[in-house]
Amino acid sequence: MNWFAKLKSGLSKTSSKLTTGITSIFTKRKLDKETLEELEELLVQADMGATVAARVVANFGKQRMDKEISSEEIKATLASEIATILEPVAKPLIIEPHKPHVVIVVGVNGNGKTTTIGKLAKQLQAQNYSVMLAAADTFRAAAVEQLVVWAERNKCEIITGATNADPASVGYTAYEKARKDGVDVLLIDSAGRLHNKANLMAELQKIIKVIKKIDESAPHSVIQVLDATTGQNAINQVEVFTSMVSVNGLVITKLDGTAKGGIVVALADKFKLPIHAIGVGEGIDDLQPFVASEFAANLFG
């Protein structure tokens, strides 16, 4: 199955909810205030958020109020409106010529951080970059073991520390080794224990601080991984992590398991952060660059 087919399949739960709703709402031939309100509610239910839904529907109403319209025209118009919101944030991860380009990956445990790192490593290697991994989530043995498996699978070096070791020391050791060996990209896994924000913030900030001691320009990318199935909770997670560290890119996973795919639109609209990639499956090739027009088209079937 090619990526476009996977994306269509992955977004089927969300698109089914939206397209079925649109078809049932627009039984009338003309667009009126009542149908616009129903359409707005439908977009909110798909987790686009009240602000985006209101604005999109208002724009739509200005163009087509009291005019005859089909459900197909509505889907096409809405897809175009949504693509306009998404276009500015659809940006691939750019690797700078500076060696190593340091990427710290953050996010709540369970969102797919470690798996995303493994998939990113493979994609970067396919672009002829040398990659090193660092397992700085030292308090979860399972996270370290999982990253070791990805390192073996991708045949790339990994730096680990003892269980409960200082995560910053792992980051520091990995950076020194990556610089000495001329590695292109260093991907650092981090913890995501949100139940203790103060500890987590101190930990993340310390990793960044020790790396900055060697290279003031690092980290070059701080990517937050989000699980689409959490819906509006993803907004809260970005707010928390951006208050801790300077997140400058997002990766959104598990879009194939949710009817809340509209959360991507809400995130794009609220934070304006680059969305580097989206995931619609467990396979190593199921994480792909985010393309606004493709995503918007598949959102509306």
Secondary structure as GFF3:
##gff-version 3
##sequence-region A 1 301
A	DSSP	alpha_helix	3	10	.	.	.	ID=ss1
A	DSSP	alpha_helix	12	25	.	.	.	ID=ss2
A	DSSP	alpha_helix	33	45	.	.	.	ID=ss3
A	DSSP	alpha_helix	50	64	.	.	.	ID=ss4
A	DSSP	alpha_helix	71	86	.	.	.	ID=ss5
A	DSSP	three_ten_helix	87	89	.	.	.	ID=ss6
A	DSSP	beta_strand	101	106	.	.	.	ID=ss7
A	DSSP	alpha_helix	113	126	.	.	.	ID=ss8
A	DSSP	beta_strand	131	135	.	.	.	ID=ss9
A	DSSP	alpha_helix	141	154	.	.	.	ID=ss10
A	DSSP	beta_strand	157	159	.	.	.	ID=ss11
A	DSSP	alpha_helix	167	181	.	.	.	ID=ss12
A	DSSP	beta_strand	185	189	.	.	.	ID=ss13
A	DSSP	three_ten_helix	194	196	.	.	.	ID=ss14
A	DSSP	alpha_helix	197	214	.	.	.	ID=ss15
A	DSSP	beta_strand	221	227	.	.	.	ID=ss16
A	DSSP	three_ten_helix	228	230	.	.	.	ID=ss17
A	DSSP	alpha_helix	233	244	.	.	.	ID=ss18
A	DSSP	beta_strand	249	253	.	.	.	ID=ss19
A	DSSP	three_ten_helix	255	257	.	.	.	ID=ss20
A	DSSP	alpha_helix	263	271	.	.	.	ID=ss21
A	DSSP	beta_strand	275	279	.	.	.	ID=ss22
A	DSSP	beta_strand	287	289	.	.	.	ID=ss23
A	DSSP	alpha_helix	292	299	.	.	.	ID=ss24
###
